[in-house]
Amino acid sequence: MSKNLTFHVGLGKTGSSYLQQAFFPKLKGLTYVHTRRFNKFEEDLDSAPDGDYFLSREFDQQLESESIRISDYDKDAKIIVVFRPQAPWIGSQYKRFTKNGMHETFDEFIDMENDKGLWKQSELYWMDKIAIIEKYFTHKPLVLFQEDLKDDPYKFFDDIANYVGATYERADISMNSIHKARTDKQLKMMRKHGTGLFKKNQVLSKNYLINRLQSRWRQLKTYAVIYSSVFFSDSYFDDIELVPKESLKKVAAHYADDFAAVKAYALENNPTY
């Protein structure tokens, strides 16, 4: 017997946190390696007995570098990747970055006119992400979609369980969301006042305990700013949309063909059971 590995590689903002907490640990017939151990997965797996192992982490801009790392360890590993349409995806990413202290506007975050934003247009071509996975791994990835997780979660769960040869009990899976979405008012408060609270491009410690303390301190500062918004009237904030609908329409139109190609890829290549 040998080790059979499956890696769920994101993307971020496609339900990864929910899956990592509510579903993956409930799979039976394999060992789920907690996300906090991902940075040491090679060391952990080298010392582990033979069997089936499932690992999960959220990659976006880091997908190629992490694919190289994983494939160097096992190019025969199975890969699962979840996508969603680019417009709502980048809107969610923008809100996440804003919550964490970024002050740029949405159109400075991704610039669909001149491509001078913090996120480059090339990062949102999902077929390029699939090409990266195909480049470094023997097997084609299992391609899933966040809307299916929302609309038919048990079918989504079944697709993963069948792909990895595992089982699960439906009664064991909580359908409660993991993270509460922040309101636009809270995020505007963070964009307005959060900039000075966080060091730009701060690198957290690799020591687990120090990293957790740094993360918790950052979280406390974030909550302080976000929840202070309750003390301010709406007139304190500008009336410009946090994520402008017209900007999202441009994103959707720009990537429509790419997303359709990803849908077609999944239909052609995902296994059927």
C-alpha positions as CSV (number, residue, x, y, z in Angstrom):
1,M,0.0,0.0,0.0
2,S,1.1,3.6,-0.5
3,K,0.0,7.1,0.2
4,N,-2.8,8.5,-2.0
5,L,-3.1,12.2,-1.8
6,T,-5.8,14.7,-2.7
7,F,-5.3,18.4,-2.5
8,H,-8.2,20.9,-2.6
9,V,-6.5,24.1,-3.8
10,G,-9.2,26.7,-3.5
11,L,-9.9,29.2,-5.0
12,G,-10.4,31.5,-2.1
13,K,-13.9,33.0,-1.7
14,T,-15.5,29.9,-3.1
15,G,-16.7,28.3,0.1
16,S,-13.3,27.0,1.2
17,S,-13.5,27.9,4.9
18,Y,-16.9,26.2,5.1
19,L,-15.7,23.0,3.4
20,Q,-12.5,23.0,5.6
21,Q,-14.6,23.2,8.8
22,A,-17.9,21.5,8.0
23,F,-17.3,18.9,5.4
24,F,-13.7,17.8,4.8
25,P,-13.1,16.6,8.4
26,K,-16.3,14.5,8.1
27,L,-15.1,12.4,5.2
28,K,-14.7,8.7,6.2
29,G,-12.1,6.4,4.8
30,L,-9.3,8.9,4.6
31,T,-7.2,11.2,6.9
32,Y,-7.9,14.9,6.7
33,V,-4.8,17.0,7.4
34,H,-5.8,20.3,9.1
35,T,-5.1,23.5,7.2
36,R,-2.7,24.7,10.0
37,R,-0.4,21.8,9.1
38,F,-0.2,22.6,5.4
39,N,3.1,24.4,5.7
40,K,4.6,21.2,7.0
41,F,2.7,18.7,5.0
42,E,5.8,17.1,3.5
43,E,7.3,16.4,6.9
44,D,3.9,15.1,8.2
45,L,3.3,12.8,5.3
46,D,6.8,11.4,5.3
47,S,6.3,10.2,8.8
48,A,2.7,9.1,8.3
49,P,1.6,5.5,7.6
50,D,0.4,4.5,4.2
51,G,-3.2,5.4,3.4
52,D,-5.4,8.1,1.8
53,Y,-4.8,11.7,2.8
54,F,-6.8,14.9,2.0
55,L,-5.3,18.4,2.3
56,S,-6.9,21.7,1.7
57,R,-5.6,25.3,1.3
58,E,-6.9,28.4,-0.6
59,F,-4.7,29.6,-3.4
60,D,-5.2,32.4,-5.9
61,Q,-2.1,34.3,-7.0
62,Q,0.0,31.5,-5.3
63,L,-1.5,28.7,-7.3
64,E,1.5,28.0,-9.6
65,S,4.2,28.2,-6.9
66,E,2.2,25.9,-4.6
67,S,1.4,23.5,-7.5
68,I,5.1,23.2,-8.1
69,R,5.7,22.5,-4.4
70,I,2.9,19.9,-4.3
71,S,3.8,18.2,-7.5
72,D,7.5,18.0,-6.4
73,Y,6.2,15.9,-3.6
74,D,3.6,13.9,-5.6
75,K,2.7,14.7,-9.2
76,D,0.1,11.9,-9.1
77,A,-1.9,13.7,-6.4
78,K,-5.5,14.4,-7.2
79,I,-6.5,18.0,-7.4
80,I,-9.9,19.6,-6.6
81,V,-10.5,23.3,-7.5
82,V,-13.7,25.3,-7.0
83,F,-14.6,28.3,-9.2
84,R,-17.3,31.0,-9.3
85,P,-18.0,33.7,-11.9
86,Q,-15.3,36.3,-11.9
87,A,-17.5,39.3,-11.1
88,P,-18.9,38.2,-7.8
89,W,-15.6,36.5,-7.0
90,I,-13.5,39.7,-7.3
91,G,-16.2,41.6,-5.5
92,S,-15.8,39.2,-2.5
93,Q,-12.0,39.5,-2.7
94,Y,-12.3,43.3,-2.6
95,K,-14.4,43.1,0.5
96,R,-12.0,40.7,2.2
97,F,-9.0,43.0,1.4
98,T,-11.0,46.0,2.6
99,K,-11.9,44.3,5.9
100,N,-8.2,43.6,6.4
101,G,-7.3,47.3,6.2
102,M,-6.9,48.1,2.5
103,H,-8.1,51.6,1.5
104,E,-8.2,51.5,-2.3
105,T,-11.4,51.8,-4.2
106,F,-12.8,48.8,-6.2
107,D,-11.5,50.3,-9.5
108,E,-8.1,50.7,-8.0
109,F,-8.2,47.1,-6.8
110,I,-8.9,45.8,-10.3
111,D,-8.6,48.3,-13.2
112,M,-10.6,47.0,-16.2
113,E,-9.5,49.9,-18.3
114,N,-5.7,50.1,-18.0
115,D,-4.9,47.0,-15.9
116,K,-3.0,49.1,-13.3
117,G,-4.9,47.7,-10.3
118,L,-3.6,45.7,-7.4
119,W,-5.0,42.6,-9.0
120,K,-4.1,42.1,-12.6
121,Q,-6.6,41.0,-15.1
122,S,-4.6,38.0,-15.9
123,E,-5.2,36.6,-12.4
124,L,-8.9,36.1,-13.2
125,Y,-8.6,33.8,-16.2
126,W,-9.8,30.5,-14.7
127,M,-8.8,28.4,-17.7
128,D,-5.2,29.6,-17.0
129,K,-5.5,28.2,-13.5
130,I,-6.6,24.8,-14.9
131,A,-3.7,24.9,-17.3
132,I,-1.3,25.4,-14.4
133,I,-2.8,22.3,-12.7
134,E,-2.6,20.2,-15.9
135,K,1.0,21.3,-16.3
136,Y,2.2,20.0,-13.0
137,F,0.0,17.0,-12.3
138,T,-0.7,13.7,-13.9
139,H,-4.5,13.8,-13.4
140,K,-6.9,16.4,-14.7
141,P,-8.5,18.3,-11.8
142,L,-12.0,17.9,-10.5
143,V,-13.6,21.2,-11.3
144,L,-16.5,22.3,-9.2
145,F,-18.5,25.5,-8.8
146,Q,-19.6,27.5,-5.7
147,E,-23.1,28.0,-7.0
148,D,-23.6,24.2,-7.0
149,L,-22.4,24.1,-3.3
150,K,-25.2,26.6,-2.6
151,D,-27.9,25.2,-4.8
152,D,-27.4,21.4,-4.4
153,P,-24.9,20.9,-1.5
154,Y,-25.3,17.1,-1.2
155,K,-24.6,16.6,-4.9
156,F,-21.5,18.8,-4.5
157,F,-20.4,16.7,-1.4
158,D,-21.1,13.5,-3.3
159,D,-18.9,14.6,-6.2
160,I,-16.0,15.1,-3.9
161,A,-16.6,11.9,-1.8
162,N,-16.8,9.8,-5.0
163,Y,-13.7,11.4,-6.5
164,V,-11.6,10.5,-3.4
165,G,-13.3,7.2,-2.7
166,A,-14.7,8.3,0.7
167,T,-18.1,8.4,2.4
168,Y,-19.9,10.7,4.7
169,E,-23.1,11.0,6.7
170,R,-25.4,13.8,5.7
171,A,-26.5,14.2,9.3
172,D,-22.9,15.1,10.2
173,I,-22.7,18.1,7.9
174,S,-23.8,21.5,9.3
175,M,-25.4,23.8,6.7
176,N,-24.6,26.9,8.8
177,S,-22.3,29.5,7.2
178,I,-18.9,29.9,8.8
179,H,-18.3,33.7,8.3
180,K,-20.8,36.5,8.7
181,A,-20.7,38.9,5.8
182,R,-19.7,42.5,6.7
183,T,-22.1,45.3,5.7
184,D,-21.0,48.0,3.3
185,K,-21.2,50.5,6.1
186,Q,-18.7,48.5,8.2
187,L,-16.4,48.1,5.3
188,K,-16.5,51.8,4.4
189,M,-15.6,52.5,8.0
190,M,-12.6,50.2,7.6
191,R,-11.6,51.8,4.3
192,K,-11.8,55.2,5.9
193,H,-10.0,54.6,9.2
194,G,-8.3,51.2,9.1
195,T,-5.3,52.1,6.9
196,G,-3.1,53.4,9.8
197,L,-3.7,50.4,12.0
198,F,-2.0,47.9,9.8
199,K,1.5,47.7,8.3
200,K,1.5,47.4,4.6
201,N,2.7,44.0,3.4
202,Q,3.1,42.8,6.9
203,V,4.7,39.3,7.1
204,L,3.5,37.2,9.9
205,S,5.8,34.9,11.9
206,K,6.3,31.3,10.9
207,N,6.2,30.3,14.5
208,Y,2.7,29.0,15.1
209,L,2.1,30.6,18.5
210,I,3.5,34.0,17.5
211,N,1.6,33.8,14.2
212,R,-1.7,33.2,16.1
213,L,-1.0,36.1,18.5
214,Q,-0.3,38.4,15.6
215,S,-3.4,37.3,13.8
216,R,-5.6,37.7,16.9
217,W,-4.2,41.2,17.6
218,R,-4.9,42.1,14.0
219,Q,-8.4,40.6,14.3
220,L,-9.2,42.6,17.4
221,K,-8.1,45.9,15.7
222,T,-10.3,45.0,12.7
223,Y,-13.3,44.4,14.9
224,A,-12.8,47.6,16.8
225,V,-12.9,49.6,13.6
226,I,-15.7,47.7,11.9
227,Y,-18.1,47.7,14.9
228,S,-17.5,51.4,15.6
229,S,-19.5,52.1,12.5
230,V,-22.7,51.6,14.6
231,F,-22.0,55.0,16.3
232,F,-22.0,56.9,13.0
233,S,-24.9,58.0,10.9
234,D,-25.1,57.2,7.2
235,S,-24.3,60.8,6.3
236,Y,-20.7,60.2,7.7
237,F,-20.0,57.9,4.8
238,D,-20.0,58.7,1.1
239,D,-22.9,57.5,-1.0
240,I,-20.6,55.8,-3.6
241,E,-21.2,52.1,-4.0
242,L,-18.5,50.0,-2.2
243,V,-18.5,47.6,-5.2
244,P,-20.0,49.6,-8.2
245,K,-22.5,47.5,-10.2
246,E,-21.2,49.1,-13.4
247,S,-17.7,47.9,-12.7
248,L,-18.9,44.4,-12.0
249,K,-20.7,44.4,-15.3
250,K,-17.4,45.2,-17.0
251,V,-15.7,42.3,-15.2
252,A,-18.5,39.9,-16.1
253,A,-18.5,40.8,-19.8
254,H,-14.7,40.6,-20.0
255,Y,-14.5,37.1,-18.6
256,A,-17.8,35.6,-19.9
257,D,-16.1,33.4,-22.5
258,D,-13.5,32.2,-20.0
259,F,-16.1,31.1,-17.5
260,A,-18.1,29.4,-20.2
261,A,-14.9,27.5,-21.2
262,V,-14.5,26.4,-17.6
263,K,-18.0,25.1,-17.4
264,A,-17.5,23.2,-20.7
265,Y,-14.2,21.8,-19.3
266,A,-15.9,20.5,-16.2
267,L,-18.7,18.9,-18.2
268,E,-16.2,17.1,-20.5
269,N,-13.6,16.0,-17.9
270,N,-15.3,15.6,-14.5
271,P,-15.9,11.9,-13.8
272,T,-19.5,10.7,-13.6
273,Y,-20.7,8.2,-11.1
